[in-house]
Amino acid sequence: MYDMNKWEKAVSFHGHRCAGLAIGFRVCESLTERFDAAFSKDEELVCITENDTCAVDAIQALLGCTLGKGNLIYRSYGKMAFNFYFRESGRSIRLYFKADLSKLPADTRMEYVLNAPENELFHYTDTAFPVPTPARHFQSVACSSCGELVREDRIRLRDGSPYCLSCYEEYDR
């Protein structure tokens, strides 16, 4: 049985109950059971998610991995997979959601995910990426075209002048 208080916290953050959120919830529960994972106040725990689904909202709400803190990194691979890194211990793990929900009636998917045995839901492997470096602070540079400030690592130079990615014209030859 799952922790109803944590489930409700994830639902409150996400806005509704769904199978995708249930997947993320079970990822968090599994990580907590296997590694004693706790809410990350800074970058103690890092997640590289290979998807941008509802599941990621549970990871944000329950584990404290967020884009703003720099401990949630999104890779657009389209896989229901989550790579976790524990900075202090050096441990890491990748959870891949292996259950095929398309074979179940839509109205039963969420309950299945919430109640299925863990070994039916996940495949555990080594992480697919090296541990990310901690988040850094960058100087801001004004774009020569629009004048907006942009992080210095995101500018492009043209004729020695800085341009943001929105204003820079790619050279594709």
C-alpha positions as CSV (number, residue, x, y, z in Angstrom):
1,M,0.0,0.0,0.0
2,Y,1.3,3.5,-0.8
3,D,1.6,6.6,1.3
4,M,-1.7,8.4,0.8
5,N,-0.3,11.7,2.2
6,K,2.6,11.7,-0.3
7,W,0.2,10.8,-3.1
8,E,-2.1,13.7,-2.2
9,K,0.9,16.0,-2.1
10,A,1.8,15.0,-5.7
11,V,-1.8,15.3,-6.8
12,S,-2.0,18.8,-5.3
13,F,1.2,19.9,-7.1
14,H,0.1,18.4,-10.4
15,G,-3.5,19.4,-10.4
16,H,-5.2,16.0,-11.0
17,R,-4.9,12.2,-10.6
18,C,-3.7,10.3,-13.6
19,A,-1.6,7.2,-14.6
20,G,1.4,9.4,-15.5
21,L,1.5,11.0,-12.1
22,A,1.1,7.5,-10.6
23,I,4.2,6.4,-12.5
24,G,6.2,9.3,-11.0
25,F,4.8,8.6,-7.6
26,R,5.9,5.0,-7.7
27,V,9.4,6.1,-9.0
28,C,9.7,8.3,-5.9
29,E,8.4,5.5,-3.6
30,S,10.9,3.0,-5.1
31,L,13.8,5.4,-4.8
32,T,12.9,6.1,-1.2
33,E,12.7,2.4,-0.4
34,R,15.9,1.4,-2.1
35,F,18.1,4.5,-1.2
36,D,16.3,6.2,1.6
37,A,15.8,9.2,-0.7
38,A,14.6,12.4,0.9
39,F,13.4,15.7,-0.4
40,S,16.4,17.5,-1.9
41,K,16.8,21.0,-0.5
42,D,19.6,21.8,-2.9
43,E,21.4,19.4,-5.2
44,E,22.0,16.4,-2.9
45,L,19.8,14.4,-5.3
46,V,19.8,15.0,-9.1
47,C,17.4,13.6,-11.6
48,I,17.9,13.4,-15.3
49,T,14.6,12.6,-16.8
50,E,14.3,11.2,-20.3
51,N,10.7,12.4,-20.7
52,D,8.5,15.4,-20.0
53,T,5.4,13.6,-18.8
54,C,3.1,14.0,-15.8
55,A,5.5,11.6,-13.9
56,V,8.1,14.4,-13.6
57,D,5.7,16.5,-11.5
58,A,5.7,13.8,-8.8
59,I,9.5,13.9,-8.8
60,Q,9.4,17.6,-8.3
61,A,6.8,17.6,-5.6
62,L,8.1,14.6,-3.6
63,L,11.9,14.6,-4.2
64,G,12.6,18.3,-4.7
65,C,14.3,17.9,-8.0
66,T,13.5,21.1,-10.0
67,L,14.7,22.9,-13.1
68,G,15.3,26.1,-11.0
69,K,17.6,24.4,-8.5
70,G,19.5,22.7,-11.3
71,N,18.9,19.2,-10.0
72,L,16.3,18.3,-12.6
73,I,17.7,17.9,-16.1
74,Y,15.5,17.1,-19.1
75,R,16.7,15.0,-22.0
76,S,14.1,14.6,-24.8
77,Y,14.5,10.9,-25.4
78,G,10.8,10.0,-25.1
79,K,11.5,7.1,-22.7
80,M,9.8,6.7,-19.4
81,A,13.1,6.6,-17.7
82,F,14.6,8.4,-14.7
83,N,18.3,8.6,-13.8
84,F,19.0,9.5,-10.2
85,Y,22.4,10.6,-8.6
86,F,23.1,10.9,-4.9
87,R,26.0,13.4,-4.8
88,E,27.1,12.6,-1.2
89,S,27.3,8.8,-1.6
90,G,28.1,8.7,-5.3
91,R,25.4,6.2,-5.8
92,S,23.2,6.3,-8.9
93,I,20.4,4.3,-10.5
94,R,18.2,4.4,-13.6
95,L,14.5,3.4,-13.3
96,Y,12.8,2.5,-16.6
97,F,9.0,2.0,-16.5
98,K,8.6,-1.2,-18.3
99,A,4.8,-1.9,-17.9
100,D,2.8,-1.6,-21.1
101,L,-0.3,0.4,-20.0
102,S,-1.8,0.4,-23.5
103,K,-3.0,-3.2,-22.9
104,L,-5.2,-2.0,-20.0
105,P,-8.5,-0.2,-20.1
106,A,-7.8,3.5,-19.6
107,D,-9.9,3.8,-16.5
108,T,-7.8,1.1,-14.7
109,R,-4.3,2.3,-15.5
110,M,-3.8,4.6,-12.6
111,E,-4.9,2.0,-10.0
112,Y,-2.8,-0.6,-11.6
113,V,0.3,1.6,-11.4
114,L,-0.4,2.5,-7.8
115,N,-1.0,-1.1,-6.6
116,A,1.2,-3.3,-8.9
117,P,4.2,-5.0,-7.5
118,E,7.4,-3.0,-8.1
119,N,9.0,-5.7,-10.2
120,E,6.1,-5.5,-12.7
121,L,6.7,-1.8,-13.1
122,F,10.4,-1.1,-13.2
123,H,13.6,-2.2,-14.7
124,Y,16.7,-1.0,-12.7
125,T,20.0,-0.4,-14.5
126,D,23.1,1.8,-14.3
127,T,22.5,5.4,-15.2
128,A,22.6,6.3,-18.9
129,F,24.6,9.6,-18.3
130,P,27.5,10.7,-16.3
131,V,26.7,12.5,-13.1
132,P,26.0,16.1,-14.0
133,T,28.2,18.9,-12.6
134,P,26.6,21.2,-10.0
135,A,24.7,24.2,-11.3
136,R,26.8,27.2,-12.0
137,H,26.2,31.0,-12.0
138,F,26.9,32.9,-15.2
139,Q,27.2,36.5,-16.1
140,S,24.5,38.2,-18.2
141,V,25.2,39.8,-21.5
142,A,23.0,42.1,-23.5
143,C,22.0,40.9,-26.9
144,S,23.1,43.3,-29.7
145,S,19.8,43.0,-31.4
146,C,16.9,42.9,-28.8
147,G,18.9,44.3,-25.8
148,E,17.6,41.6,-23.5
149,L,20.0,40.0,-21.0
150,V,21.0,36.4,-21.6
151,R,23.4,34.0,-19.8
152,E,26.9,34.3,-21.2
153,D,27.0,30.6,-22.1
154,R,24.0,31.0,-24.3
155,I,25.1,33.8,-26.6
156,R,26.5,33.5,-30.1
157,L,29.0,36.0,-31.6
158,R,28.5,37.5,-35.0
159,D,31.1,40.0,-36.2
160,G,32.3,40.2,-32.6
161,S,28.9,41.2,-31.2
162,P,26.8,39.0,-28.8
163,Y,23.4,37.7,-29.9
164,C,20.8,35.7,-28.0
165,L,19.7,32.5,-29.5
166,S,16.4,34.0,-30.5
167,C,18.0,36.8,-32.6
168,Y,21.0,34.9,-33.9
169,E,20.7,33.7,-37.5
170,E,22.2,30.2,-37.7
171,Y,24.6,29.5,-40.5
172,D,23.7,26.1,-41.9
173,R,26.1,25.6,-44.7
